[in-house]
Amino acid sequence: MIEGRKSAGATSNRKFGLRHAASREWYIFQVDLCLDGRIPGRQRKRILADLRESIDADAEYNGLREALDGLGRPQDLAASYLEERDRSRPLWAAGVMAAVIMLVAYWLFFFTYARGMLGVATQAGGEFHTHFFPVEVVAFSGDEAVGIGWTGSAALWFPLALAVLAFITASRAWRVFRLRA
């Protein structure tokens, strides 16, 4: 941290300690999960910053446990912020996470499949062609070389199509069109 410039969060963490910061952030995280997708990011960050300051101010006089108990359950507190909002928003972060998980899972299964083909090619010798979904996979083993490969544009578009499908489904991107209507 730069001398002379201290953020409010860093000051309060040092003042209250690690247990206070962990409990406060866990509570705020639970509120944030309930608000995600229902309140725009900037407004949500402002709400969470105000909540953080409120918890710290109340904890100075009453203690952290009483401050959190006074706010109630995180879900109920988030619902009170949502009362005036009636439209749901897309969950972009959830969509990105789902797309990344889909890509990792696809490539994990793909390389496991290709490695199995390579094992067969190594034992039997020769060249083998097969498909993993629409992607053509080649495994070969001979006296001069051993390897695996894949050909065609499906090796690029198929995993990307799966990622886009996961993104749209998890983020509920179709809500963008309902919001504008």
C-alpha atoms as an extended CHARMM CRD file, in Angstrom:
* protein
*
       181  EXT
         1         1  MET       CA              0.0000000000        0.0000000000        0.0000000000  PROA      1               0.0000000000
         2         2  ILE       CA              1.2470000000        3.4840000000       -0.8190000000  PROA      2               0.0000000000
         3         3  GLU       CA              1.9260000000        5.7570000000        2.1400000000  PROA      3               0.0000000000
         4         4  GLY       CA             -0.6170000000        8.5200000000        2.5180000000  PROA      4               0.0000000000
         5         5  ARG       CA             -3.3100000000        6.7300000000        0.4820000000  PROA      5               0.0000000000
         6         6  LYS       CA             -5.2620000000        4.1950000000        2.4800000000  PROA      6               0.0000000000
         7         7  SER       CA             -8.5390000000        2.7070000000        1.4410000000  PROA      7               0.0000000000
         8         8  ALA       CA            -11.3730000000        2.4800000000        3.9380000000  PROA      8               0.0000000000
         9         9  GLY       CA            -11.4510000000       -1.3080000000        3.6130000000  PROA      9               0.0000000000
        10        10  ALA       CA             -7.7550000000       -1.6880000000        4.4080000000  PROA      10              0.0000000000
        11        11  THR       CA             -8.0210000000        0.5880000000        7.4330000000  PROA      11              0.0000000000
        12        12  SER       CA            -11.0550000000       -1.2040000000        8.8470000000  PROA      12              0.0000000000
        13        13  ASN       CA             -9.5110000000       -4.6390000000        8.2730000000  PROA      13              0.0000000000
        14        14  ARG       CA             -6.4660000000       -3.6360000000       10.3050000000  PROA      14              0.0000000000
        15        15  LYS       CA             -8.6740000000       -2.0510000000       12.9390000000  PROA      15              0.0000000000
        16        16  PHE       CA            -11.0180000000       -5.0260000000       13.3900000000  PROA      16              0.0000000000
        17        17  GLY       CA             -8.8390000000       -7.9750000000       12.4600000000  PROA      17              0.0000000000
        18        18  LEU       CA             -8.9790000000      -10.9070000000       10.1250000000  PROA      18              0.0000000000
        19        19  ARG       CA            -11.9150000000      -12.7070000000       11.7650000000  PROA      19              0.0000000000
        20        20  HSD       CA            -14.0540000000       -9.5700000000       11.4330000000  PROA      20              0.0000000000
        21        21  ALA       CA            -13.0730000000       -9.0960000000        7.7880000000  PROA      21              0.0000000000
        22        22  ALA       CA            -13.7350000000      -12.7550000000        6.9290000000  PROA      22              0.0000000000
        23        23  SER       CA            -17.1770000000      -12.7830000000        8.5820000000  PROA      23              0.0000000000
        24        24  ARG       CA            -18.1550000000       -9.4570000000        7.0380000000  PROA      24              0.0000000000
        25        25  GLU       CA            -16.9890000000      -10.4670000000        3.5520000000  PROA      25              0.0000000000
        26        26  TRP       CA            -18.7710000000      -13.8300000000        3.7810000000  PROA      26              0.0000000000
        27        27  TYR       CA            -22.0210000000      -12.0320000000        4.6280000000  PROA      27              0.0000000000
        28        28  ILE       CA            -21.5020000000       -9.5170000000        1.8100000000  PROA      28              0.0000000000
        29        29  PHE       CA            -20.6610000000      -12.3350000000       -0.6080000000  PROA      29              0.0000000000
        30        30  GLN       CA            -23.9760000000      -14.0270000000        0.1910000000  PROA      30              0.0000000000
        31        31  VAL       CA            -25.8480000000      -10.7660000000       -0.3990000000  PROA      31              0.0000000000
        32        32  ASP       CA            -23.9310000000      -10.2820000000       -3.6590000000  PROA      32              0.0000000000
        33        33  LEU       CA            -24.9320000000      -13.7400000000       -4.8910000000  PROA      33              0.0000000000
        34        34  CYS       CA            -28.5810000000      -12.8660000000       -4.3710000000  PROA      34              0.0000000000
        35        35  LEU       CA            -28.2170000000       -9.5200000000       -6.1440000000  PROA      35              0.0000000000
        36        36  ASP       CA            -26.1960000000      -10.8190000000       -9.1000000000  PROA      36              0.0000000000
        37        37  GLY       CA            -28.1850000000      -10.6420000000      -12.2980000000  PROA      37              0.0000000000
        38        38  ARG       CA            -30.9160000000       -8.5630000000      -10.7840000000  PROA      38              0.0000000000
        39        39  ILE       CA            -29.1350000000       -5.2640000000      -10.1810000000  PROA      39              0.0000000000
        40        40  PRO       CA            -26.5900000000       -3.7000000000      -12.5660000000  PROA      40              0.0000000000
        41        41  GLY       CA            -22.9260000000       -4.1250000000      -11.6110000000  PROA      41              0.0000000000
        42        42  ARG       CA            -22.1560000000       -0.5190000000      -10.6780000000  PROA      42              0.0000000000
        43        43  GLN       CA            -25.2340000000       -0.1660000000       -8.5390000000  PROA      43              0.0000000000
        44        44  ARG       CA            -24.5450000000       -3.5360000000       -6.8990000000  PROA      44              0.0000000000
        45        45  LYS       CA            -20.9570000000       -2.5090000000       -6.0850000000  PROA      45              0.0000000000
        46        46  ARG       CA            -22.2160000000        0.7330000000       -4.5580000000  PROA      46              0.0000000000
        47        47  ILE       CA            -24.7500000000       -1.1710000000       -2.4400000000  PROA      47              0.0000000000
        48        48  LEU       CA            -22.0850000000       -3.6040000000       -1.2410000000  PROA      48              0.0000000000
        49        49  ALA       CA            -19.6400000000       -0.7960000000       -0.4100000000  PROA      49              0.0000000000
        50        50  ASP       CA            -22.3290000000        0.9930000000        1.6120000000  PROA      50              0.0000000000
        51        51  LEU       CA            -23.1930000000       -2.2690000000        3.3370000000  PROA      51              0.0000000000
        52        52  ARG       CA            -19.5250000000       -2.8610000000        4.1850000000  PROA      52              0.0000000000
        53        53  GLU       CA            -19.2370000000        0.6230000000        5.7300000000  PROA      53              0.0000000000
        54        54  SER       CA            -22.4960000000        0.1690000000        7.6220000000  PROA      54              0.0000000000
        55        55  ILE       CA            -21.3730000000       -3.1530000000        9.0850000000  PROA      55              0.0000000000
        56        56  ASP       CA            -18.0380000000       -1.6560000000       10.1840000000  PROA      56              0.0000000000
        57        57  ALA       CA            -19.6990000000        1.3800000000       11.7440000000  PROA      57              0.0000000000
        58        58  ASP       CA            -22.2430000000       -0.7440000000       13.5980000000  PROA      58              0.0000000000
        59        59  ALA       CA            -19.5630000000       -3.2340000000       14.6810000000  PROA      59              0.0000000000
        60        60  GLU       CA            -17.6010000000       -0.4540000000       16.4010000000  PROA      60              0.0000000000
        61        61  TYR       CA            -20.4150000000        0.0630000000       18.8980000000  PROA      61              0.0000000000
        62        62  ASN       CA            -22.2200000000       -3.2730000000       19.1000000000  PROA      62              0.0000000000
        63        63  GLY       CA            -19.7900000000       -5.8910000000       17.8270000000  PROA      63              0.0000000000
        64        64  LEU       CA            -19.7950000000       -7.7620000000       14.5540000000  PROA      64              0.0000000000
        65        65  ARG       CA            -22.2020000000      -10.5360000000       15.5500000000  PROA      65              0.0000000000
        66        66  GLU       CA            -24.8420000000       -8.0440000000       16.6430000000  PROA      66              0.0000000000
        67        67  ALA       CA            -24.2970000000       -5.9290000000       13.5140000000  PROA      67              0.0000000000
        68        68  LEU       CA            -24.8470000000       -8.9180000000       11.2330000000  PROA      68              0.0000000000
        69        69  ASP       CA            -27.7790000000      -10.1990000000       13.2720000000  PROA      69              0.0000000000
        70        70  GLY       CA            -29.3560000000       -6.7470000000       13.0450000000  PROA      70              0.0000000000
        71        71  LEU       CA            -29.2070000000       -6.8900000000        9.2430000000  PROA      71              0.0000000000
        72        72  GLY       CA            -30.9550000000      -10.2560000000        9.1500000000  PROA      72              0.0000000000
        73        73  ARG       CA            -30.3890000000      -13.0720000000        6.6980000000  PROA      73              0.0000000000
        74        74  PRO       CA            -28.4050000000      -12.1170000000        3.5760000000  PROA      74              0.0000000000
        75        75  GLN       CA            -31.2300000000      -13.3450000000        1.3310000000  PROA      75              0.0000000000
        76        76  ASP       CA            -33.7720000000      -11.1390000000        3.1260000000  PROA      76              0.0000000000
        77        77  LEU       CA            -31.4900000000       -8.1100000000        2.9320000000  PROA      77              0.0000000000
        78        78  ALA       CA            -30.9320000000       -8.6790000000       -0.7900000000  PROA      78              0.0000000000
        79        79  ALA       CA            -34.6910000000       -9.0370000000       -1.2850000000  PROA      79              0.0000000000
        80        80  SER       CA            -35.2000000000       -5.6360000000        0.3260000000  PROA      80              0.0000000000
        81        81  TYR       CA            -32.8750000000       -4.0980000000       -2.2800000000  PROA      81              0.0000000000
        82        82  LEU       CA            -34.7800000000       -5.8880000000       -5.0310000000  PROA      82              0.0000000000
        83        83  GLU       CA            -38.2810000000       -4.7750000000       -4.0530000000  PROA      83              0.0000000000
        84        84  GLU       CA            -38.3450000000       -1.8140000000       -6.4280000000  PROA      84              0.0000000000
        85        85  ARG       CA            -36.7390000000       -3.7990000000       -9.2630000000  PROA      85              0.0000000000
        86        86  ASP       CA            -39.0100000000       -6.1100000000      -11.2000000000  PROA      86              0.0000000000
        87        87  ARG       CA            -36.8500000000       -7.1090000000      -14.1740000000  PROA      87              0.0000000000
        88        88  SER       CA            -34.2290000000       -9.8040000000      -14.1320000000  PROA      88              0.0000000000
        89        89  ARG       CA            -30.9290000000       -9.1440000000      -15.8450000000  PROA      89              0.0000000000
        90        90  PRO       CA            -28.5430000000      -11.5090000000      -17.6160000000  PROA      90              0.0000000000
        91        91  LEU       CA            -25.8660000000      -13.1670000000      -15.4640000000  PROA      91              0.0000000000
        92        92  TRP       CA            -22.7700000000      -12.4690000000      -17.5810000000  PROA      92              0.0000000000
        93        93  ALA       CA            -20.2720000000      -13.7970000000      -15.0390000000  PROA      93              0.0000000000
        94        94  ALA       CA            -22.1700000000      -17.0760000000      -14.7500000000  PROA      94              0.0000000000
        95        95  GLY       CA            -22.1900000000      -17.3640000000      -18.5390000000  PROA      95              0.0000000000
        96        96  VAL       CA            -18.4440000000      -16.8660000000      -18.8240000000  PROA      96              0.0000000000
        97        97  MET       CA            -17.8290000000      -19.4130000000      -16.0770000000  PROA      97              0.0000000000
        98        98  ALA       CA            -20.1020000000      -21.9500000000      -17.7610000000  PROA      98              0.0000000000
        99        99  ALA       CA            -18.3720000000      -21.4140000000      -21.1170000000  PROA      99              0.0000000000
       100       100  VAL       CA            -14.9370000000      -21.9290000000      -19.5680000000  PROA      100             0.0000000000
       101       101  ILE       CA            -16.1080000000      -25.0620000000      -17.7380000000  PROA      101             0.0000000000
       102       102  MET       CA            -17.6190000000      -26.3970000000      -20.9670000000  PROA      102             0.0000000000
       103       103  LEU       CA            -14.3680000000      -25.8130000000      -22.8920000000  PROA      103             0.0000000000
       104       104  VAL       CA            -12.2580000000      -27.4470000000      -20.1900000000  PROA      104             0.0000000000
       105       105  ALA       CA            -14.5910000000      -30.4430000000      -20.0280000000  PROA      105             0.0000000000
       106       106  TYR       CA            -14.6670000000      -30.7830000000      -23.8150000000  PROA      106             0.0000000000
       107       107  TRP       CA            -10.8800000000      -30.6690000000      -24.1610000000  PROA      107             0.0000000000
       108       108  LEU       CA            -10.4310000000      -33.0550000000      -21.2310000000  PROA      108             0.0000000000
       109       109  PHE       CA            -12.7240000000      -35.6220000000      -22.8350000000  PROA      109             0.0000000000
       110       110  PHE       CA            -11.2640000000      -35.0020000000      -26.2880000000  PROA      110             0.0000000000
       111       111  PHE       CA             -7.6660000000      -35.5370000000      -25.1730000000  PROA      111             0.0000000000
       112       112  THR       CA             -8.6640000000      -38.5940000000      -23.1380000000  PROA      112             0.0000000000
       113       113  TYR       CA            -10.3150000000      -40.0350000000      -26.2440000000  PROA      113             0.0000000000
       114       114  ALA       CA             -7.3280000000      -39.1930000000      -28.4430000000  PROA      114             0.0000000000
       115       115  ARG       CA             -4.9190000000      -40.6850000000      -25.8990000000  PROA      115             0.0000000000
       116       116  GLY       CA             -6.9510000000      -43.8830000000      -25.8710000000  PROA      116             0.0000000000
       117       117  MET       CA             -6.7510000000      -44.0160000000      -29.6620000000  PROA      117             0.0000000000
       118       118  LEU       CA             -2.9940000000      -43.5210000000      -29.4590000000  PROA      118             0.0000000000
       119       119  GLY       CA             -2.7610000000      -46.4370000000      -27.0220000000  PROA      119             0.0000000000
       120       120  VAL       CA             -4.5960000000      -48.6740000000      -29.4910000000  PROA      120             0.0000000000
       121       121  ALA       CA             -2.4640000000      -47.4480000000      -32.3980000000  PROA      121             0.0000000000
       122       122  THR       CA              0.7280000000      -48.0880000000      -30.4270000000  PROA      122             0.0000000000
       123       123  GLN       CA             -0.2930000000      -51.6770000000      -29.6170000000  PROA      123             0.0000000000
       124       124  ALA       CA             -1.7360000000      -52.5850000000      -33.0030000000  PROA      124             0.0000000000
       125       125  GLY       CA              0.4430000000      -50.4110000000      -35.2290000000  PROA      125             0.0000000000
       126       126  GLY       CA             -0.7960000000      -48.5220000000      -38.2590000000  PROA      126             0.0000000000
       127       127  GLU       CA             -3.0740000000      -45.5350000000      -38.7340000000  PROA      127             0.0000000000
       128       128  PHE       CA             -6.5950000000      -45.1830000000      -37.3520000000  PROA      128             0.0000000000
       129       129  HSD       CA             -9.2680000000      -42.6390000000      -38.2670000000  PROA      129             0.0000000000
       130       130  THR       CA            -12.3620000000      -41.9890000000      -36.1650000000  PROA      130             0.0000000000
       131       131  HSD       CA            -14.6160000000      -39.1400000000      -35.0440000000  PROA      131             0.0000000000
       132       132  PHE       CA            -15.0700000000      -37.4560000000      -31.6920000000  PROA      132             0.0000000000
       133       133  PHE       CA            -18.4130000000      -35.7940000000      -32.3320000000  PROA      133             0.0000000000
       134       134  PRO       CA            -17.8240000000      -34.0200000000      -35.7040000000  PROA      134             0.0000000000
       135       135  VAL       CA            -14.0250000000      -33.7780000000      -35.2730000000  PROA      135             0.0000000000
       136       136  GLU       CA            -11.9830000000      -36.2990000000      -37.2750000000  PROA      136             0.0000000000
       137       137  VAL       CA             -9.2430000000      -37.7630000000      -35.0710000000  PROA      137             0.0000000000
       138       138  VAL       CA             -6.2050000000      -39.6050000000      -36.4290000000  PROA      138             0.0000000000
       139       139  ALA       CA             -3.8550000000      -41.7950000000      -34.3890000000  PROA      139             0.0000000000
       140       140  PHE       CA             -0.8270000000      -43.4510000000      -35.9540000000  PROA      140             0.0000000000
       141       141  SER       CA              2.0670000000      -45.5860000000      -34.8390000000  PROA      141             0.0000000000
       142       142  GLY       CA              4.8950000000      -46.9540000000      -36.9090000000  PROA      142             0.0000000000
       143       143  ASP       CA              8.6140000000      -47.4930000000      -36.9180000000  PROA      143             0.0000000000
       144       144  GLU       CA              9.3450000000      -43.8370000000      -37.6720000000  PROA      144             0.0000000000
       145       145  ALA       CA              6.6310000000      -41.9040000000      -35.7860000000  PROA      145             0.0000000000
       146       146  VAL       CA              3.8790000000      -42.0680000000      -33.2140000000  PROA      146             0.0000000000
       147       147  GLY       CA              1.2230000000      -39.3890000000      -32.8290000000  PROA      147             0.0000000000
       148       148  ILE       CA             -2.3050000000      -38.1140000000      -32.7600000000  PROA      148             0.0000000000
       149       149  GLY       CA             -3.9590000000      -35.3470000000      -34.7020000000  PROA      149             0.0000000000
       150       150  TRP       CA             -7.2590000000      -33.9330000000      -35.7680000000  PROA      150             0.0000000000
       151       151  THR       CA             -8.3690000000      -32.3170000000      -38.9640000000  PROA      151             0.0000000000
       152       152  GLY       CA            -11.1220000000      -30.1010000000      -40.2550000000  PROA      152             0.0000000000
       153       153  SER       CA            -12.6860000000      -26.8670000000      -39.1660000000  PROA      153             0.0000000000
       154       154  ALA       CA            -14.9610000000      -28.7510000000      -36.7610000000  PROA      154             0.0000000000
       155       155  ALA       CA            -12.0100000000      -28.9120000000      -34.3500000000  PROA      155             0.0000000000
       156       156  LEU       CA            -12.4690000000      -25.1520000000      -33.9030000000  PROA      156             0.0000000000
       157       157  TRP       CA            -16.1700000000      -24.4460000000      -34.3320000000  PROA      157             0.0000000000
       158       158  PHE       CA            -17.5820000000      -27.3980000000      -32.3680000000  PROA      158             0.0000000000
       159       159  PRO       CA            -15.9900000000      -26.5700000000      -28.9840000000  PROA      159             0.0000000000
       160       160  LEU       CA            -16.7500000000      -22.8860000000      -29.5530000000  PROA      160             0.0000000000
       161       161  ALA       CA            -20.3780000000      -23.7350000000      -30.3300000000  PROA      161             0.0000000000
       162       162  LEU       CA            -20.5800000000      -25.7380000000      -27.1000000000  PROA      162             0.0000000000
       163       163  ALA       CA            -19.0730000000      -22.8040000000      -25.1770000000  PROA      163             0.0000000000
       164       164  VAL       CA            -21.5250000000      -20.3360000000      -26.7450000000  PROA      164             0.0000000000
       165       165  LEU       CA            -24.4360000000      -22.6430000000      -25.9180000000  PROA      165             0.0000000000
       166       166  ALA       CA            -23.2460000000      -22.9340000000      -22.3020000000  PROA      166             0.0000000000
       167       167  PHE       CA            -22.7620000000      -19.1530000000      -22.1180000000  PROA      167             0.0000000000
       168       168  ILE       CA            -26.2370000000      -18.3630000000      -23.4290000000  PROA      168             0.0000000000
       169       169  THR       CA            -27.8950000000      -20.9300000000      -21.1890000000  PROA      169             0.0000000000
       170       170  ALA       CA            -26.0820000000      -19.9860000000      -17.9700000000  PROA      170             0.0000000000
       171       171  SER       CA            -26.1730000000      -16.2300000000      -18.4760000000  PROA      171             0.0000000000
       172       172  ARG       CA            -29.7490000000      -16.2290000000      -19.7090000000  PROA      172             0.0000000000
       173       173  ALA       CA            -28.6820000000      -13.8040000000      -22.4400000000  PROA      173             0.0000000000
       174       174  TRP       CA            -32.1450000000      -13.7810000000      -24.0230000000  PROA      174             0.0000000000
       175       175  ARG       CA            -33.1640000000      -11.4130000000      -21.2240000000  PROA      175             0.0000000000
       176       176  VAL       CA            -31.2960000000       -8.6210000000      -23.0370000000  PROA      176             0.0000000000
       177       177  PHE       CA            -34.0160000000       -8.5750000000      -25.6640000000  PROA      177             0.0000000000
       178       178  ARG       CA            -36.8000000000       -8.5400000000      -23.0620000000  PROA      178             0.0000000000
       179       179  LEU       CA            -35.1340000000       -5.6370000000      -21.2080000000  PROA      179             0.0000000000
       180       180  ARG       CA            -35.2080000000       -3.4240000000      -24.3080000000  PROA      180             0.0000000000
       181       181  ALA       CA            -38.8270000000       -4.1790000000      -25.1090000000  PROA      181             0.0000000000
